[in-house]
Amino acid sequence: MNQPRWTVKLTYRHEDGPRHHTFKVEELFELQDIIECGPSFYSIISMEIAPSDRCPKVTVEEAAKQ
């Protein structure tokens, strides 16, 4: 089974302090359902989106040459 393309880390505000939730998604549009169906989006402190390890690590200049 292939690893999804994106790793998303959502940090939510809780009374006892921030809590982190990590999701793996293939397409970024999947975030809409995760956010809308989760705790109130007003409680989101931050969202980090990064390519998974399956994606090659390239610079902006290297990607422009492809």
Buried (B, 14 or more C-beta within 10 A) or exposed (E): EEEBBBBBEBBBBEEEEEEEEEBEBEEEEBBEEEBEEBBEEEBBEEEEEEEBEEEEEEEEEEEEEE
